[in-house]
Amino acid sequence: MAFEQELKIISKNVEEIIPLDELKAKLADSKKTGKPLRIKYGIDPTGYDVHIGHLVPIRKMREFQDLGHTGVIIIGDFTAQIGDPTGRDESRPPLSHEQIISNSEKYMEQLFTILIPEQTEIRYQTEWFGKMSLENVLKLMGKFTLAQFMAHDSFRSRYEQGLSLGMHELMYPLLQAYDSVAVESDVELGATEQKFNILCGRDMQRYFDMPQQIAVLSPILLGTDGVNKMGKSLNNYIAVFDTPADKFGKVMSIPDSLIMNYYSYATTYEESQLAEVKARLDSGENPMILKKALAREIVKLYHGQEEAETAQEGFESLFSKKEIPEDIPEYIVEDHQIKIVQLLVQSGLCSSNGEAKRLIKGGGVSLDGEKVSDFEATITPAEGSVLRAGKRKFIKIKKL
């Protein structure tokens, strides 16, 4: 493949490449010597639920692999065992090594829906940090200044607001930077919010007299709410482990303003195909048609063509024809009367009382087709009554 074409593939849907000239030189040298570039991406194994936003840089790694290069996945098992010592950040609890290994195995299972296993190297931080002495750590710290780290937007804003900023938090960019030294990274992938950390990796390699890695920064895929970054805490994400039906339904729920964002970063569409989608949107074509095609394409990527068609048929049957699915799970109700919020939570339709109340307030709960508007209500469900929460969740009442 011509050098210019390779660069075009790598640059597609990328927010920034730092510095571009050095990437060109690395690609040219790789082609000349036949030595693959090493493409780094780090994961945090505090959990294992991967969403399609995580996979934006992973798709870029796959494009590098298709060009003959090697993907290097860093498992942050060392930092995950530390977690947040203050206990204030519940999203980063310290984990046992067994939990980390289990999470990372499930994580990689999802990444391998995209990556080529034979061209993927998996490395654990404990390979190098597990035997690093305090003397070595202090030497690493001495290569950076506090002023450099306070230039980080997050650190600076928290300091200026008088919020707590732990010393250990300042270490995370440094540790991620040393990962690049340990694996001899040529390119590091990440979202735009990772720019500071990835550039620290360039500095760290320079301090060790190594060739510096290139930062290839991808845009952030917005969540299904169209406002915030995709994330589990906001329940605005599409998980790799979601069923085909759930993936299809979640894509159909995105605002029209996200259609091009998702076509660009959640599918493998080429530039000509993206241009066609944009032209159809600009011409005033019904966005519903384009969203169905988008949902079908995303489901096909993870589950195949047949599952994508089945998911679309199920969606159209449920929402377009206003039919109720036949395979609704049954939920046994022992009492004659039950509070609606209690029923929603106990049946698993909602994860908490707060979620149930918000859903009712937003008009998202109905019993036998009738909206429930009072979250203080006590209901007397009959045998076979259908309780619906949101667009895709149902239970059928079974009485003892």
N, C-alpha and C positions, 0 to 999 in steps of 0.2 A: 504494500500500500504506500502511496506517495506520502512523503513527510507532511505536506500541507494538509492532506486529508486526515492524517492522524491528529494533527493539532486542531483541526476543525471539530472532530469527534470529541476530543477532550474538553474543548472550550464550550461545547453546546450546553446551554442552560446553567452556566456557571456564573456566579456573581462577580468573582474576582480571582485572578491568578497572580501570585506574588513570589518572585518577579517573572513576568512572561518570558523575557529574553533568556533567563536561566533554564526555564522549562524547555525552550526550543533547543538549547545547547545540550541538555541531558537527553532529550529524545534523539538528537542527531548522533550523540556519542553512543547511545544504546544501539542504534541501527548499525553504526560502524563496527562496534565490537561484538555485537550479538548478545550482550549481557542485559538481561531484563532489568527494568527499574523496579525498586521496592516501594510499594504504595501502601502507606500506613493509615490505619483507622483504629481508634481506641474505643472500647465499650466499657460501660460501668455495670458490672453484674450484680447491682443491688436488687434487681428484679429480672424477669425474663420475658415480659410482655413487650414484644417489638411492634411498633405501629409503622404505617407506611411512610410517615415523616422521617423516621430513622433511616429508611432505605434510600432516601435521595442520594446521600454520598455513597452508599453501598452500590447503587446502580452505576455511579461513576467509576467505582473500583472495578466493576464487571467490564465496563468499557475499556479500562486499562488492560484487564486480563485478556479481552478479545484481541488486543493489540500485541499480546505476547508477554505482558509484564506480570509481576508477582504481587498478589495482595497479602498484606501482613496485618492480621487482626491482633491488637493488643488487648488482653483481658486484664482489667484493672483489679486483680485479686488482692494486691497489697493495699491499695487505698480503700477498697471495699471492706477489708477487715478492720480498718480504723474507723470508718464511718464518720459521724459527727460526735466527738467526745463530749460536747456540751449537752447533748440530748435534745437540743432545741429543734433540730431539723429531723423530723420523723421520716422524711423521704430518704434519709441516708443513715439508717441504723447500722451499727457494726454487725457484720455477719460472720458466722463460722466458716472455716475453709470448705467444709462439706456443702454448705448452702451455696457458696460461691461457685463451686465446681458444678453443682446441679443446675444453677441458674445459667452458667456460661454454656453448658451443653445444650440446654433448651434454646438459648439465644442463638447459638451457631446453627441449630436445626433450622431456624427461621432465616438466618442470613444465607444459608445454602439453597434457599429457594431462588436466590439471585446469583451467588458466586459459584465459581468453578472450584470444587474441592481440591483437585490436583494442582491448582495454581494458587492455593491459599495456605499461608503459613500462620499458625496460631501460636502466639507467644504469651506467657504469663509474666506479670511484673515481678513476681517473687523470684524469678530466675536471676534477676540482678539486684533487686532491693532486699531480698531475703538474706543476702550475705554482705550487704553494705554496712560498713562501720560508721560510727558517729563522726569520726574524723573525715570520712569521705562525704558525709552529708553536709558538714560544716564547710567543706571546700566547695561543694556545689552551691550552697547558699551565698558564698563569697563572690560568686561570679555575677550576681545580680544586686541591684540596689533597691532600697525601699521606694525611692522615687519612681523607678521603672514600674513597680507593681501597683503603686497608687495611681498610675496613669490608666489602669484597668477601670473601665466605666463602673462595673459593679462594686469593686473595692472602694473607689473614690466616692461614689454616691452614698454608700453606707456609712463611710467615715464622716462625710459632711453632714449627714442626717443624725449623727450621734448614735448610730446603731452598732451593735456588737460585731466585731470582726476578729475572729479567732486567729491566732498565729498559725495554726495548722492549715487554715484555709489558704494562706499565702503560699503554702508549700505545694498545693495541687498543680498550679501551672509549672512549677519547677520540676515536679516528678514527671508530669506528662512530657516536659521538654527532654528530660533525660531518657525517656523511652525511645526517643528518636535517635539518640546516640547509641543505645543498646542494640537496636535492630538495624542501624545504618540506613535509616529512611531516606529515600530520594524525593518522595512526594508525600505530604500528609493531607488527608481529606477531612472536611468537617463543615458544619454550618457556619454562617457568617458570624454567629455569636462566639465561635471558637477561635476567631482571628488572633486574639492576644496570645492564647496558649500556643497556637501553632507557630507564631512568630518567635515565641520564646524558644521553641525547638530549634529554629534556625540559629538563634544566638548561642544556644548550648552547643550545637555542633561546631560552630566557629571557635568556641573556647577550647574544644577538643581537637582542633585542627582537622576537622572533617569537612567534606563537601556539604554544603547547606541544602536542606530540603526545600521544596517548593510548596507553598500553601495554595491549595485548590479549594476555594470556598463556595459552597452551594447555598442557594436561597433556602429560606425556611418555608416548609409546607404549612400553610395555615390549617387550623382545625376546622371541623365541620360547621362550627358556629360562624366562620368567616371573619372572626375578629382576633382571636388569640392563637398563639403557637399551639400546634397539635400536642396534646398531653393527656395522660391518664387522669390527673387530678381534676381537670376541667371536664372530663367525660366528653371530649370533642375529637376523639381519635378513632381511627380504623385500624384494628389490630390484624397482624398476619394470621393469628389463630382464630379470628372471627370466622363464622360460617359464611359460605357463599351468599346466603340470603341476607345476613346481617351486613356484609360488605356492600351488597347491592343497595339495600335500603339506606345505609348511611351515606353513600355517594349521592343518592337521589335527594337526600335532605339538605345538601349544601346550598347556600345562596347562589344565585346565578352569577354573581360577581367572582366566584371561585372557579368557574368552569375552565378558563384558560390556565389558571394556576395548577389545577389538578391534571389537565391534559399534558402540561409541560413537565411536571415533576413527579407524577405518580404513574405515568405510562411510558412506553418506549417509542412513542410517536416520533417520526422524523420531522425535520423542519418544514418540509413541503406539506405534510399532513397537518401540522400545527397551523400553518398559514391557511389551509383550507377551513379548519375549524373556526379560526378567527374571522375569516371572510363570511362564513355562514352566520356567525353571531352578529357581525356588523350589518348583515343584510336584513336582520330582523327575524330570522328563523326562530321558531318556537324553542326556547332553551331546554324544555322537557325532552325533546328529541335528542339533543346533544348530550344531555345528562344520562339518558338511558344508554347511549352508545359508550359513554365514558364509564358508567358503572359496569357494563358488560365487559369492557376492555380490562378494567382493573380485576374483576373476578377471574377472567380468563388467565391473567398473568399468574395467579396463585393456584387456581383449581382446574383450569382447562376449559375448552370451548363448551363441552356438554353441560358442565356445572353452571357456566355463565348463562346459557340459554334457559336452563331450569330455574335459575334465580330470577331471571327477568320474567318468566312466565308466572312464577309465584308472586312477584311484586305486582304485576299487572292484574292478576286475579284478586289479590288482596286489596289493592288501593284503587285501581282503575275501575274495577267492576264492583267494588265495595263488598266483596265476599269475605267471609271469615274462614280461615284455613281449617282443614279437617283434622289436622293432627295437633290440636291444642292440648297441652299438658293438663291433667286434672289436679285439683287441689282439694284435699278433704277439709271440710269445716265442721268442727265438733259442736260449736255453739250455735244457738238459733239466731243470736244477734252478735254482731262484731263491729267494732269501729273500722271505718274504711281505711284509715291510715295503718292500723294494726294489720289488716288483711293484706294490704299492699306490701308491707315489709315482711310479714311472716311467709307469704307465698313466694317471695323472692322477686316480685315484680319491681320493687324499689329496694335500694340498699340501706336506706335510713328513713326515719320519720321526716327529717328535713326535706329529703328528695321527694317523698310522697306528697308532702304539703305543697311544695313548689309545683309539682306536676298537676295537682288538683287545681291550684290557683291559676295555672296557665291553660286550663281546659283540656288537659291531656288524659283524663281518666273518665271512663264510661262503664256503666253496668247495663248489659243488654241493650246497648246502643244509646242509652240515656246518659248525658254528661253528669258527672258528680261535681258539684260546685262548692260543697261545704266540707272542709277537711275535719270538722268536728262531728260529722254525721256518723250515726250508727245505723247499719243496714241489716236487713234480714234476707240474705241471698237464698234463692230457691235452687233446688237440684237442677243442674244443667245450665245455670246462669253463667254468662260469659263476662268476665271482668277484663277490661282492656287498659293498659298503661302505656302511654306514648303511641308511637306508630306501629311498633312491631311486637309488642309483648301482650300475650293473652293467657288467661287460665280459665278452665271450666270448673265450676263449683261442683263438688261431690259431697253429699251429706251422709253422715254416719247414721 
